[in-house]
């Protein structure tokens, strides 16, 4: 018994040690990026920064945060994330639910599944998407950032596979009580699918927040840029200032290096996600099926 108890303690200690090590491996790079973002340019370029800032300053953040356009772009990104989460989730659930039915209940199911897989592997390309948005006068609007990815196929398949694992007896009981298909979806499948819905919502949040490419392709007015596209443009503006700016502008720009600016961009991009993730984390560790019946 004593040997067994000792072996158990060693096992627990080993597990905790591995978890702590993995946590440090994940945390230290981010900590280093934060230190770089607050260090002076000469220290960063001289590779003097380790885990603490050298020559603490906030010039990199002032370059990013110190203008009205930043906050305008921030607001655009927030609205984009909210709309994207709602649209992606509603459309993905609406498409996934019918695909959980068998061939007898949903004729043509295999055709739709093949189309989904094909669409996931092959897309229309950038030029057709651009021309379609131009034809519908959606360029330079927030819808150009949302509609091209309104139905993520991966999310649909993820939702479909999860819903197919929900006990059919729940649906049968609801039908016996007089529920129609919409009521079955909203009163049976959605409450049981909270963990996977939270997962696809998190995918939408992260993807929409971090995406700068769509803004670069479909938005030509800087006052309509989402946050990531605007932050990406700051790098280009800094290089233009050094080449063509006034003496005061050049002096200020010389106090922040490209590495400072990139580090600050990473920190600004990560902070909102770090605030949102804990709110959704509980759904990842909750039971998969809520309120299942005993067979």
TAWO-V453114 format. One record per backbone hydrogen bond with DSSP energy under -1.0 kcal/mol. CO is the residue of the C=O (numbers start at 0). NH is the residue of the N-H. E is the energy in kcal/mol with one decimal. If there is no record, write none. Layout:
BEGIN
((CO:NH:E) (CO:NH:E))
END
This chain:
BEGIN
((0:4:-2.6) (1:5:-2.5) (2:6:-2.6) (3:7:-2.1) (4:8:-2.1) (5:9:-2.4) (6:10:-2.2) (7:11:-2.4) (8:12:-2.7) (9:13:-2.4) (10:14:-2.3) (11:15:-2.6) (12:16:-2.4) (13:17:-2.3) (14:18:-2.5) (15:19:-2.7) (16:20:-2.4) (17:21:-2.7) (18:22:-2.4) (19:23:-2.4) (20:24:-2.3) (21:25:-1.8) (22:26:-2.4) (23:27:-2.9) (26:30:-2.5) (27:31:-2.7) (28:32:-2.1) (29:33:-2.2) (30:34:-2.3) (31:35:-2.5) (32:36:-2.2) (33:37:-1.1) (35:38:-1.4) (37:56:-2.4) (39:43:-1.8) (40:44:-2.6) (41:45:-1.6) (42:47:-2.8) (43:46:-1.5) (53:39:-2.7) (57:61:-2.3) (58:62:-2.3) (59:63:-1.2) (60:64:-3.8) (61:65:-2.1) (67:71:-1.9) (68:72:-2.8) (69:73:-2.5) (70:74:-2.2) (71:75:-2.1) (72:76:-2.3) (73:77:-2.2) (74:78:-2.5) (75:79:-2.5) (76:80:-2.6) (77:81:-2.3) (78:82:-2.6) (79:83:-2.8) (80:84:-2.6) (81:85:-2.1) (82:86:-2.9) (83:87:-2.9) (84:88:-2.2) (85:89:-2.5) (86:90:-2.5) (87:91:-2.3) (88:92:-2.6) (89:93:-2.3) (90:94:-1.8) (91:95:-2.6) (92:96:-2.4) (96:99:-1.4) (97:100:-1.5) (101:105:-2.4) (105:108:-1.4) (107:111:-1.9) (108:112:-2.4) (109:113:-2.4) (110:114:-2.2) (111:115:-2.3) (112:116:-2.4) (113:117:-2.4) (114:118:-2.6) (115:119:-1.9) (116:120:-1.7) (117:121:-2.7) (124:128:-1.4) (125:129:-2.7) (126:130:-2.6) (127:131:-2.4) (128:132:-2.4) (129:133:-2.3) (130:134:-2.5) (131:135:-1.7) (132:137:-3.1) (133:136:-1.4) (137:140:-1.2) (140:143:-1.1) (141:144:-1.1) (142:146:-2.4) (145:148:-1.2) (146:149:-1.9) (151:155:-1.8) (152:156:-2.4) (153:157:-2.4) (154:158:-2.7) (155:159:-2.7) (156:160:-2.5) (157:161:-1.8) (158:162:-2.8) (159:163:-2.0) (161:164:-1.2) (162:165:-1.4) (166:169:-1.2) (167:171:-2.6) (168:172:-2.2) (169:173:-1.9) (170:174:-2.4) (171:175:-2.2) (172:176:-1.3) (173:178:-2.3) (174:177:-1.7) (179:183:-2.5) (180:184:-2.2) (181:185:-2.6) (182:186:-2.6) (183:187:-1.7) (183:188:-1.9) (184:189:-2.7) (187:191:-1.3) (188:192:-1.1) (192:196:-2.6) (193:197:-2.6) (194:198:-1.6) (195:199:-2.5) (196:200:-2.3) (197:201:-2.1) (198:202:-2.2) (199:203:-2.2) (200:204:-2.5) (201:205:-2.7) (202:206:-2.7) (203:207:-2.6) (204:208:-2.5) (205:209:-2.3) (206:210:-1.0) (211:215:-1.7) (212:216:-2.0) (213:217:-3.0) (214:218:-1.5) (217:139:-2.0) (220:223:-2.0) (221:224:-1.4) (225:229:-2.3) (226:230:-2.8) (227:231:-2.0) (228:232:-1.7) (229:233:-1.1) (232:236:-2.3) (233:237:-2.6) (234:238:-1.7) (235:239:-2.0) (236:240:-2.3) (237:241:-1.9) (238:242:-1.5) (239:243:-3.2) (240:244:-2.8) (245:249:-2.7) (246:250:-2.5) (247:251:-2.1) (248:252:-2.5) (249:253:-2.0) (251:254:-1.1) (252:255:-1.4) (256:260:-2.2) (257:261:-2.5) (258:262:-2.5) (259:263:-2.5) (260:264:-2.2) (261:265:-2.0) (262:266:-2.2) (263:267:-2.6) (264:268:-2.1) (265:269:-2.0) (266:270:-2.2) (269:273:-2.3) (270:274:-1.6) (271:275:-1.6) (272:276:-2.7) (275:278:-1.2) (276:279:-1.1) (276:280:-1.6) (279:282:-1.3) (280:283:-1.6))
END
